[in-house]
Amino acid sequence: MSRTRIHNLSISLDGYVAGEVQSLETPMGHAGERLHEWMFATSFGARLVGAPAGSAGVDDAMARWHEPGIGAEIMGAGKFGPPGWQDDAEWRGWWGSEPPFHTPVLVLTHRPREAIEMAGGTTFHFLEASPAEALDVARRAAGGLDVRIGGGATVARQFIAAGLVDHIHLVQVPIVLGRGASLWDGLEGLEHSYDIEVVSTPSGVTHLTLTRRSSG
C-alpha cells in the first residue's frame, strides 16, 4: 500500500507551524517568512520562489525528499488561500498559473466547488471529508504512489492523531512565535508510535524525521 508522508513542515521552538493572523498580505501571519528562510536558501527552495541560486548540503538534500514518489497531496483550506477565499470564485491558490505540485491536490473545505485544472499537471479538487475518507480518495488519485499531507497545522495534526501518517519530516526553526497554529495539541505520547531521528545543520535548523513503527 502507498505511504502517507509529511515533508518540510517548518515548526517554531514553541510548536507553531504558522503565526497569527493569516491574510492575503500575510499568508503565514506574524511569522512572515521566518519559518521557511532555511528552505528558500537551498537550491530546492530557490527554484520554488524563482531565485537564481541556492545552497547545496544537508538542508537541500532533506528538502528534496518532498517530491519523489508522490502521486497526490491533501491540504487544508487555509493552505489553499486566505480566510474568505471561498467567496471569491476567481481564487485559484497562491501559486500562479503553474503550481509546484504536478499531481491531483485535494483541498479540504466545508464549501466544496468544482475542480480547477492548472498548468503543469496540478488539479485542485475540493471536498468535505474526514481524514480517512480524504485519504481513500487521495490514494485512488495517486495511482499507487504515496500521498503527501501538505498542511497546514490543523490538517497535519488531524491526520497524525488519526494514525494515518507513516512518515513525518519536521524542520524545527530556532525562533519563538508565542502564538499561532500549533501542531502538537492533543498529540501527547506521539513518540511511542514513531522512531525518531534528529539531524542539526549549520543553518541552525533541526530536521526531525518520524517513521511510524510497525504494528507487527
Secondary structure, DSSP 4 states (H G I P E B T S, - for coil): ---EEEEEEEEETTSEEE-S---SS-TTGGGTTTTTHHHHTBHHHHHHHT-S--B-SHHHHHHGGGSTTEEEEEEEHHHHSSTTGGG-TT---SS-SS-S--SEEEEE-SS----EE-GGG-EEEEE---HHHHHHHHHHHHTTSEEEEEE-HHHHHHHHHTT--SEEEEEEES---SSSEES-TT-TTGGGTEEEEEEE-TTS-EEEEEEEPP--
